Amino acid sequence: MALGTILGPPVLFDLLMKLLLIDGHYYAYRSFFAIRDLKNSRGEPVSAIYGFVKAVRKMVRDLSPDYGAVVWDRGIPLRRAALQPAYKQQRAEMPENMRSQLVFLQNLLPLLGFAGLSLPETEADDLIASYAVAATAEGHEVFVATRDKDLFQLVNDRVKIYSTIKADFSSPKDTFALLGVEAVSKKWGIPPWQIAEMLALTGDQADNIPGVFGLGVKGAVALLANYGPLDAILANPNAIENDRLRDKVQTALEQIEQNREMIRLDLDLPLPTPIDELKILPRWRELIAELEKCDFKSLIAEVRAEEAGITSSVVVESTQGELF
């Protein structure tokens, strides 16, 4: 029987839609530490709010997404906690003057037109991965705004990483980059699907995941290039010619296997909100009213101008429809 007969007729998508998934805690922390001393007229800290709103608005201008969501961590998955009880335990508590901004920011998201998504005992990585898989299955293009190494393994012909880091730009004139398979392979020296294998070998100091002693990213990439994929290395570590490296890998075999399970992303979590309900629809007047509480004068002016331009465009289109 032909393959096409087994799978049925191909699915045709009338219109390619774009889904933007934002790593919420990454952008909140980045904004908080970038401009720490920003306060409103009442002396309340607003740096994280300002930086986050500016970043999200830039993403919308850069990418013109149809759907969008900000995804938040909401606890550690039980499977990871059971495997490595020290996972992320070294991380400092969220600063108190950031915590109050985070609450305000999460309430602001619907006014920006974005859903805020999370699940109990679930990290943002896994929920982002599940949405990315579901969206591409429906024929959508996915942009993931993050710097989390774990999420680079998701990259394929329909999933790209959005970056505003200058090192990722292909031209001095660029203001953002979309990292696809070729760019990720060039950046890391391995294809996206091997990012998880690299991290299984190196561990992740930021998450308190120990790796092969003394093995860094370059060494792990070289090991995978010469003896990989990871399954082959684990099945036959004796093939490694360097005596010291071979001994280190053999000593860490159990740790590597455990790390691979730690880094594995959940791809089939229940989606708290269906993708077709993530349409980006800003609530301009309410957004402006909330931004006024923060005294963001220039930002409010930008939003007012954008609202006026869109409203004017809608009126023109409506009038033309009536005339013609």
Backbone hydrogen bonds in HBPLUS format (Angstrom, degrees):
<---DONOR---> <-ACCEPTOR-->    atom                        ^
c    i                          cat <-CA-CA->   ^        H-A-AA   ^      H-
h    n   atom  resd res      DA  || num        DHA   H-A  angle D-A-AA Bond
n    s   type  num  typ     dist DA aas  dist angle  dist       angle   num
A0005-THR N   A0002-ALA O   3.02 MM   3  5.28 129.1  2.29 101.9 115.3     1
A0006-ILE N   A0002-ALA O   3.23 MM   4  6.66 148.8  2.33 147.0 155.6     2
A0006-ILE N   A0003-LEU O   3.07 MM   3  5.17 118.3  2.47  97.2 112.1     3
A0007-LEU N   A0003-LEU O   3.02 MM   4  6.31 165.3  2.04 158.9 162.1     4
A0008-GLY N   A0004-GLY O   2.87 MM   4  5.65 130.8  2.11 133.9 146.1     5
A0141-GLU N   A0017-MET O   2.80 MM 124  6.12 167.1  1.82 167.3 171.4     6
A0066-ASP N   A0018-LYS O   2.95 MM  48  5.23 142.1  2.09 126.6 137.9     7
A0067-TYR N   A0018-LYS O   2.93 MM  49  6.22 170.1  1.94 164.3 165.8     8
A0019-LEU N   A0141-GLU O   2.80 MM 122  6.17 161.5  1.84 162.8 169.1     9
A0143-PHE N   A0019-LEU O   2.85 MM 124  6.21 162.3  1.88 163.6 166.6    10
A0020-LEU N   A0067-TYR O   2.98 MM  47  6.24 160.9  2.02 135.0 139.4    11
A0069-ALA N   A0020-LEU O   3.00 MM  49  6.48 147.9  2.10 164.1 173.4    12
A0021-LEU N   A0143-PHE O   2.85 MM 122  6.20 169.2  1.86 170.2 173.9    13
A0145-ALA N   A0021-LEU O   2.85 MM 124  6.19 162.9  1.88 157.1 163.0    14
A0022-ILE N   A0069-ALA O   2.95 MM  47  6.28 163.3  1.98 157.0 162.2    15
A0071-VAL N   A0022-ILE O   2.84 MM  49  5.97 170.5  1.85 168.4 169.7    16
A0023-ASP N   A0145-ALA O   3.00 MM 122  6.03 168.2  2.01 164.8 163.6    17
A0027-TYR N   A0023-ASP O   3.28 MM   4  6.57 167.4  2.29 159.8 162.1    18
A0024-GLY N   A0071-VAL O   2.87 MM  47  5.35 153.8  1.94 147.0 151.9    19
A0028-ALA N   A0024-GLY O   2.96 MM   4  6.13 154.6  2.03 153.0 161.1    20
A0029-TYR N   A0025-HIS O   2.96 MM   4  5.98 170.9  1.97 150.5 152.8    21
A0030-ARG N   A0026-TYR O   2.94 MM   4  6.07 163.3  1.97 148.8 154.4    22
A0031-SER N   A0027-TYR O   3.02 MM   4  5.99 159.6  2.06 139.3 144.6    23
A0032-PHE N   A0028-ALA O   2.99 MM   4  6.14 156.0  2.04 145.4 152.5    24
A0033-PHE N   A0029-TYR O   3.02 MM   4  6.22 167.0  2.04 160.7 161.5    25
A0034-ALA N   A0030-ARG O   3.03 MM   4  6.00 134.6  2.24 138.8 150.9    26
A0046-VAL N   A0038-LEU O   2.96 MM   8  5.78 168.9  1.97 143.2 143.7    27
A0040-ASN N   A0044-GLU O   2.95 MM   4  5.50 151.2  2.03 147.3 153.7    28
A0043-GLY N   A0040-ASN O   2.93 MM   3  5.36 161.5  1.96 119.0 122.0    29
A0050-TYR N   A0046-VAL O   2.96 MM   4  6.15 169.4  1.97 159.7 162.3    30
A0051-GLY N   A0047-SER O   2.96 MM   4  6.10 177.2  1.96 157.5 158.2    31
A0052-PHE N   A0048-ALA O   3.00 MM   4  5.89 158.2  2.04 141.2 147.9    32
A0053-VAL N   A0049-ILE O   3.00 MM   4  6.10 170.7  2.01 153.5 156.2    33
A0054-LYS N   A0050-TYR O   3.00 MM   4  6.16 166.2  2.02 155.0 159.2    34
A0055-ALA N   A0051-GLY O   2.93 MM   4  6.04 156.2  1.99 143.8 150.7    35
A0056-VAL N   A0052-PHE O   2.91 MM   4  6.16 164.3  1.94 157.2 160.6    36
A0057-ARG N   A0053-VAL O   2.98 MM   4  6.10 164.5  2.00 150.8 155.3    37
A0058-LYS N   A0054-LYS O   3.00 MM   4  6.18 149.2  2.09 143.6 152.0    38
A0059-MET N   A0055-ALA O   3.00 MM   4  6.32 154.0  2.06 147.1 154.0    39
A0060-VAL N   A0056-VAL O   3.06 MM   4  6.39 156.4  2.12 150.6 156.2    40
A0061-ARG N   A0057-ARG O   3.08 MM   4  6.36 155.7  2.14 143.9 150.2    41
A0062-ASP N   A0058-LYS O   2.82 MM   4  6.02 161.2  1.85 155.2 160.8    42
A0063-LEU N   A0059-MET O   2.87 MM   4  5.86 158.4  1.92 152.8 157.6    43
A0064-SER N   A0060-VAL O   2.90 MM   4  5.10 150.0  1.99 133.0 140.2    44
A0280-ILE N   A0066-ASP O   3.07 MM 214  6.11 166.1  2.09 149.5 148.7    45
A0068-GLY N   A0278-LEU O   2.93 MM 210  5.66 153.8  2.00 148.7 152.1    46
A0070-VAL N   A0115-ALA O   2.83 MM  45  6.20 165.4  1.85 168.4 172.7    47
A0117-LEU N   A0070-VAL O   2.82 MM  47  6.14 164.4  1.85 157.8 162.8    48
A0072-TRP N   A0117-LEU O   2.91 MM  45  6.19 163.8  1.94 172.9 178.4    49
A0074-ARG N   A0122-THR O   2.91 MM  48  5.46 151.4  1.99 153.8 162.6    50
A0121-GLU N   A0074-ARG O   2.82 MM  47  5.61 121.9  2.16 164.9 151.1    51
A0080-ARG N   A0077-PRO O   3.14 MM   3  5.56 126.6  2.44 106.2 118.4    52
A0081-ALA N   A0077-PRO O   3.11 MM   4  6.42 166.4  2.13 156.9 161.0    53
A0082-ALA N   A0078-LEU O   2.89 MM   4  5.98 152.2  1.97 148.6 155.7    54
A0083-LEU N   A0079-ARG O   3.17 MM   4  6.26 149.8  2.27 134.7 142.1    55
A0084-GLN N   A0080-ARG O   2.95 MM   4  6.10 173.3  1.96 159.6 160.8    56
A0087-TYR N   A0084-GLN O   2.92 MM   3  5.51 162.8  1.95 127.6 130.0    57
A0089-GLN N   A0086-ALA O   3.04 MM   3  5.29 168.8  2.05 125.1 127.3    58
A0088-LYS N   A0207-ASP O   2.95 MM 119  4.64 155.0  2.01 126.0 128.7    59
A0091-ARG N   A0088-LYS O   3.25 MM   3  5.72 167.0  2.27 114.0 117.9    60
A0098-MET N   A0095-PRO O   2.94 MM   3  5.29 153.0  2.02 109.2 118.0    61
A0099-ARG N   A0095-PRO O   3.04 MM   4  6.38 147.4  2.15 149.5 159.5    62
A0101-GLN N   A0098-MET O   3.04 MM   3  5.13 117.0  2.46  97.9 113.8    63
A0102-LEU N   A0098-MET O   2.89 MM   4  6.17 147.3  2.00 153.3 163.5    64
A0103-VAL N   A0099-ARG O   3.24 MM   4  6.59 153.6  2.31 148.6 153.6    65
A0104-PHE N   A0100-SER O   3.30 MM   4  6.58 164.3  2.33 143.8 147.5    66
A0105-LEU N   A0101-GLN O   2.78 MM   4  5.96 159.6  1.82 150.2 156.8    67
A0106-GLN N   A0102-LEU O   2.87 MM   4  6.04 159.4  1.92 150.3 154.8    68
A0107-ASN N   A0103-VAL O   3.15 MM   4  6.38 148.5  2.26 144.1 152.1    69
A0108-LEU N   A0104-PHE O   2.99 MM   4  6.20 127.7  2.27 137.6 152.4    70
A0108-LEU N   A0105-LEU O   3.00 MM   3  4.89 130.6  2.25  92.8 107.1    71
A0109-LEU N   A0105-LEU O   3.15 MM   4  6.40 133.2  2.38 146.6 157.2    72
A0111-LEU N   A0108-LEU O   2.90 MM   3  5.43 131.2  2.14 115.9 129.4    73
A0112-LEU N   A0108-LEU O   3.21 MM   4  6.63 137.3  2.41 146.1 157.8    74
A0112-LEU N   A0109-LEU O   2.92 MM   3  5.09 130.9  2.17 103.6 117.5    75
A0114-PHE N   A0109-LEU O   3.03 MM   5  5.27 157.5  2.08 142.8 136.2    76
A0283-ARG N   A0111-LEU O   2.90 MM 172  4.74 159.5  1.94 125.9 132.6    77
A0127-LEU N   A0123-GLU O   3.41 MM   4  6.79 161.1  2.44 151.8 157.0    78
A0128-ILE N   A0124-ALA O   2.79 MM   4  5.92 163.6  1.82 162.8 167.5    79
A0129-ALA N   A0125-ASP O   2.89 MM   4  6.09 158.3  1.94 145.6 152.1    80
A0130-SER N   A0126-ASP O   2.97 MM   4  6.19 154.6  2.04 143.0 149.5    81
A0131-TYR N   A0127-LEU O   3.00 MM   4  6.22 159.2  2.05 147.8 153.0    82
A0132-ALA N   A0128-ILE O   2.87 MM   4  6.08 158.4  1.91 152.2 158.8    83
A0133-VAL N   A0129-ALA O   2.98 MM   4  6.20 161.6  2.02 151.0 154.9    84
A0134-ALA N   A0130-SER O   3.04 MM   4  6.19 164.5  2.06 146.1 150.7    85
A0135-ALA N   A0131-TYR O   2.81 MM   4  5.90 159.5  1.85 151.6 157.6    86
A0136-THR N   A0132-ALA O   3.02 MM   4  6.14 164.8  2.04 149.0 152.7    87
A0137-ALA N   A0133-VAL O   3.09 MM   4  6.19 147.4  2.20 141.3 150.3    88
A0138-GLU N   A0135-ALA O   3.05 MM   3  5.13 134.8  2.27  96.7 109.3    89
A0140-HIS N   A0135-ALA O   2.93 MM   5  5.27 159.4  1.98 148.6 141.9    90
A0139-GLY N   A0136-THR O   2.98 MM   3  4.86 157.5  2.03 100.1 106.7    91
A0142-VAL N   A0158-ARG O   2.86 MM  16  6.13 174.1  1.86 172.2 173.9    92
A0160-LYS N   A0142-VAL O   3.00 MM  18  6.41 159.2  2.05 155.1 160.5    93
A0144-VAL N   A0160-LYS O   2.88 MM  16  6.26 161.0  1.92 159.8 166.3    94
A0162-TYR N   A0144-VAL O   2.83 MM  18  5.72 165.0  1.85 134.1 139.0    95
A0151-LEU N   A0148-ASP O   3.13 MM   3  5.78 139.2  2.30 115.3 124.0    96
A0152-PHE N   A0149-LYS O   3.05 MM   3  5.50 156.7  2.10 114.3 121.5    97
A0153-GLN N   A0150-ASP O   3.46 MM   3  6.20 164.0  2.49 113.1 117.0    98
A0154-LEU N   A0151-LEU O   3.11 MM   3  5.60 163.9  2.14 112.5 117.6    99
A0155-VAL N   A0152-PHE O   3.29 MM   3  5.69 159.9  2.34 110.4 115.6   100
A0156-ASN N   A0159-VAL O   3.18 MM   3  5.14 149.5  2.28 125.0 133.3   101
A0161-ILE N   A0179-LEU O   3.11 MM  18  4.94 161.1  2.15 130.8 133.0   102
A0179-LEU N   A0161-ILE O   2.79 MM  18  4.94 168.0  1.80 148.6 149.6   103
A0163-SER N   A0177-ALA O   2.91 MM  14  5.14 157.7  1.96 154.7 157.0   104
A0177-ALA N   A0163-SER O   2.77 MM  14  5.14 149.4  1.86 152.5 158.6   105
A0168-ASP N   A0165-ILE O   2.89 MM   3  5.66 158.8  1.93 124.4 131.0   106
A0169-PHE N   A0166-LYS O   2.98 MM   3  5.24 159.3  2.03 111.4 118.2   107
A0174-ASP N   A0171-SER O   3.01 MM   3  5.39 160.8  2.05 113.5 119.7   108
A0184-VAL N   A0180-GLY O   2.92 MM   4  6.04 165.9  1.94 160.6 164.7   109
A0185-SER N   A0181-VAL O   2.94 MM   4  6.02 160.1  1.98 148.7 154.7   110
A0186-LYS N   A0182-GLU O   2.99 MM   4  6.19 151.1  2.08 143.8 151.6   111
A0187-LYS N   A0183-ALA O   2.87 MM   4  6.04 153.3  1.94 144.9 152.8   112
A0188-TRP N   A0184-VAL O   2.97 MM   4  6.08 163.8  1.99 155.5 157.8   113
A0189-GLY N   A0185-SER O   2.76 MM   4  5.20 136.3  1.95 131.7 143.2   114
A0194-GLN N   A0191-PRO O   2.95 MM   3  5.65 156.1  2.01 123.0 130.3   115
A0195-ILE N   A0192-PRO O   3.02 MM   3  5.38 166.9  2.03 115.7 120.0   116
A0197-GLU N   A0194-GLN O   3.07 MM   3  4.97 117.0  2.49  92.5 108.2   117
A0198-MET N   A0194-GLN O   2.93 MM   4  6.24 156.3  1.98 154.2 160.3   118
A0199-LEU N   A0195-ILE O   2.98 MM   4  6.28 161.5  2.02 153.5 157.9   119
A0200-ALA N   A0196-ALA O   2.94 MM   4  6.12 140.0  2.10 139.2 150.2   120
A0201-LEU N   A0197-GLU O   3.25 MM   4  6.52 139.5  2.42 139.2 148.4   121
A0201-LEU N   A0198-MET O   3.08 MM   3  5.27 130.3  2.34  98.3 111.2   122
A0202-THR N   A0198-MET O   2.92 MM   4  6.25 161.6  1.96 153.1 158.5   123
A0203-GLY N   A0199-LEU O   2.73 MM   4  5.11 145.3  1.85 134.7 143.1   124
A0212-VAL N   A0201-LEU O   2.79 MM  11  5.73 173.1  1.80 169.3 167.5   125
A0204-ASP N   A0209-ILE O   2.81 MM   5  4.90 143.8  1.94 127.1 138.9   126
A0207-ASP N   A0204-ASP O   3.01 MM   3  5.48 138.1  2.19 109.7 120.8   127
A0209-ILE N   A0204-ASP O   2.98 MM   5  4.90 178.0  1.98 136.6 136.2   128
A0208-ASN N   A0205-GLN O   3.10 MM   3  4.84 157.7  2.15  98.7 105.6   129
A0215-LEU N   A0212-VAL O   3.07 MM   3  5.54 162.4  2.10 141.2 138.9   130
A0220-ALA N   A0216-GLY O   2.91 MM   4  6.11 155.7  1.97 151.9 159.2   131
A0221-VAL N   A0217-VAL O   2.87 MM   4  6.08 161.2  1.90 157.3 162.2   132
A0222-ALA N   A0218-LYS O   3.00 MM   4  6.19 160.5  2.04 147.3 152.5   133
A0223-LEU N   A0219-GLY O   2.91 MM   4  6.08 151.7  1.99 141.9 150.3   134
A0224-LEU N   A0220-ALA O   2.94 MM   4  6.20 158.7  1.99 149.4 154.3   135
A0225-ALA N   A0221-VAL O   2.91 MM   4  6.10 152.9  1.98 145.6 153.8   136
A0226-ASN N   A0222-ALA O   2.95 MM   4  6.09 151.8  2.03 147.3 153.8   137
A0227-TYR N   A0223-LEU O   2.87 MM   4  5.77 155.6  1.93 148.7 155.4   138
A0228-GLY N   A0224-LEU O   2.86 MM   4  4.10 138.1  2.04 114.1 120.3   139
A0232-ALA N   A0229-PRO O   2.95 MM   3  5.50 125.8  2.25 111.8 124.9   140
A0233-ILE N   A0229-PRO O   3.24 MM   4  6.67 150.9  2.33 147.3 155.9   141
A0233-ILE N   A0230-LEU O   3.04 MM   3  5.03 115.2  2.48  95.6 111.5   142
A0234-LEU N   A0230-LEU O   2.90 MM   4  6.17 164.0  1.93 161.9 165.4   143
A0235-ALA N   A0231-ASP O   2.93 MM   4  6.01 147.7  2.04 141.5 150.7   144
A0236-ASN N   A0232-ALA O   3.02 MM   4  6.09 143.0  2.16 140.2 148.8   145
A0239-ALA N   A0236-ASN O   3.13 MM   3  5.88 168.4  2.14 120.4 124.1   146
A0240-ILE N   A0237-PRO O   3.09 MM   3  5.81 166.6  2.11 120.5 124.3   147
A0246-ARG N   A0242-ASN O   2.83 MM   4  5.94 160.5  1.87 155.9 162.4   148
A0247-ASP N   A0243-ASP O   2.98 MM   4  6.19 159.5  2.02 150.1 155.1   149
A0248-LYS N   A0244-ARG O   3.03 MM   4  6.27 157.1  2.08 145.8 152.0   150
A0249-VAL N   A0245-LEU O   2.96 MM   4  6.19 163.4  1.98 155.2 158.8   151
A0250-GLN N   A0246-ARG O   2.92 MM   4  6.09 165.2  1.95 152.3 156.8   152
A0251-THR N   A0247-ASP O   2.96 MM   4  6.08 151.7  2.04 145.2 152.7   153
A0252-ALA N   A0248-LYS O   3.14 MM   4  6.29 135.3  2.35 136.9 148.3   154
A0252-ALA N   A0249-VAL O   3.05 MM   3  5.08 128.8  2.32  95.9 109.8   155
A0256-ILE N   A0252-ALA O   2.85 MM   4  6.07 158.2  1.90 163.6 170.3   156
A0257-GLU N   A0253-LEU O   3.09 MM   4  6.35 164.1  2.12 151.6 155.0   157
A0258-GLN N   A0254-GLU O   2.99 MM   4  6.20 158.1  2.04 146.6 153.1   158
A0259-ASN N   A0255-GLN O   2.77 MM   4  5.98 155.0  1.83 148.7 156.3   159
A0260-ARG N   A0256-ILE O   2.93 MM   4  6.18 152.7  2.01 149.1 156.0   160
A0261-GLU N   A0257-GLU O   3.32 MM   4  6.66 150.4  2.42 142.0 148.5   161
A0262-MET N   A0258-GLN O   2.97 MM   4  6.30 149.5  2.06 145.3 154.8   162
A0263-ILE N   A0259-ASN O   2.88 MM   4  6.09 157.9  1.93 156.4 160.5   163
A0264-ARG N   A0260-ARG O   3.03 MM   4  6.03 129.9  2.29 134.1 146.4   164
A0277-GLU N   A0274-PRO O   2.97 MM   3  5.46 160.0  2.01 115.3 121.6   165
A0278-LEU N   A0275-ILE O   3.01 MM   3  5.37 159.9  2.05 121.6 121.8   166
A0287-LEU N   A0283-ARG O   2.90 MM   4  6.00 155.4  1.96 156.6 164.6   167
A0288-ILE N   A0284-TRP O   2.88 MM   4  6.15 162.2  1.91 159.4 163.1   168
A0289-ALA N   A0285-ARG O   3.06 MM   4  6.28 158.2  2.11 145.2 151.1   169
A0290-GLU N   A0286-GLU O   3.08 MM   4  6.35 152.5  2.16 146.4 152.8   170
A0291-LEU N   A0287-LEU O   2.93 MM   4  6.19 159.9  1.97 153.3 159.4   171
A0292-GLU N   A0288-ILE O   2.93 MM   4  6.11 142.0  2.08 146.7 156.5   172
A0293-LYS N   A0290-GLU O   3.09 MM   3  5.39 138.6  2.27 103.2 114.0   173
A0294-CYS N   A0291-LEU O   2.96 MM   3  5.26 146.5  2.08 104.7 115.0   174
A0295-ASP N   A0292-GLU O   3.17 MM   3  4.98 153.6  2.24  97.4 105.4   175
A0300-ILE N   A0296-PHE O   2.82 MM   4  5.91 157.7  1.87 156.4 163.0   176
A0301-ALA N   A0297-LYS O   3.02 MM   4  6.24 153.7  2.09 145.4 152.4   177
A0302-GLU N   A0298-SER O   3.05 MM   4  6.35 149.9  2.14 142.9 150.6   178
A0303-VAL N   A0299-LEU O   2.99 MM   4  6.30 160.1  2.04 150.4 155.3   179
A0304-ARG N   A0300-ILE O   2.86 MM   4  6.08 162.1  1.89 153.6 158.4   180
A0305-ALA N   A0301-ALA O   3.02 MM   4  6.17 160.5  2.06 145.6 150.6   181
A0306-GLU N   A0302-GLU O   2.92 MM   4  6.17 153.2  1.99 147.0 154.9   182
A0307-GLU N   A0303-VAL O   2.84 MM   4  6.05 162.6  1.87 153.3 158.0   183
A0308-ALA N   A0304-ARG O   2.91 MM   4  6.12 161.5  1.95 149.4 154.4   184
A0309-GLY N   A0305-ALA O   2.95 MM   4  6.14 154.7  2.02 143.8 150.6   185
A0310-ILE N   A0306-GLU O   2.97 MM   4  6.19 161.8  2.01 153.0 157.2   186
A0311-THR N   A0307-GLU O   2.86 MM   4  5.98 165.1  1.88 153.1 158.0   187
A0312-SER N   A0308-ALA O   2.91 MM   4  5.97 158.7  1.96 143.5 149.6   188
A0313-SER N   A0309-GLY O   2.99 MM   4  6.13 153.1  2.07 139.8 147.2   189
A0314-VAL N   A0310-ILE O   2.91 MM   4  6.17 157.8  1.96 152.5 157.9   190
A0315-VAL N   A0311-THR O   3.00 MM   4  6.24 156.5  2.06 148.2 154.5   191
A0316-VAL N   A0312-SER O   2.99 MM   4  6.23 159.5  2.03 149.6 154.8   192
A0317-GLU N   A0313-SER O   2.98 MM   4  6.21 166.4  2.00 151.2 154.8   193
A0318-SER N   A0314-VAL O   2.92 MM   4  6.07 156.8  1.97 146.2 153.1   194
A0319-THR N   A0315-VAL O   2.91 MM   4  6.11 158.0  1.96 149.1 154.9   195
A0320-GLN N   A0316-VAL O   2.88 MM   4  6.13 162.5  1.91 154.8 159.6   196
A0321-GLY N   A0317-GLU O   2.98 MM   4  6.17 150.6  2.07 143.3 151.4   197
A0322-GLU N   A0318-SER O   3.13 MM   4  6.44 146.2  2.25 142.2 150.6   198
A0322-GLU N   A0319-THR O   3.08 MM   3  5.11 119.4  2.46  94.8 109.5   199
A0323-LEU N   A0319-THR O   2.94 MM   4  6.25 152.0  2.02 149.8 158.0   200
A0324-PHE N   A0320-GLN O   2.87 MM   4  5.91 158.5  1.91 152.4 157.4   201
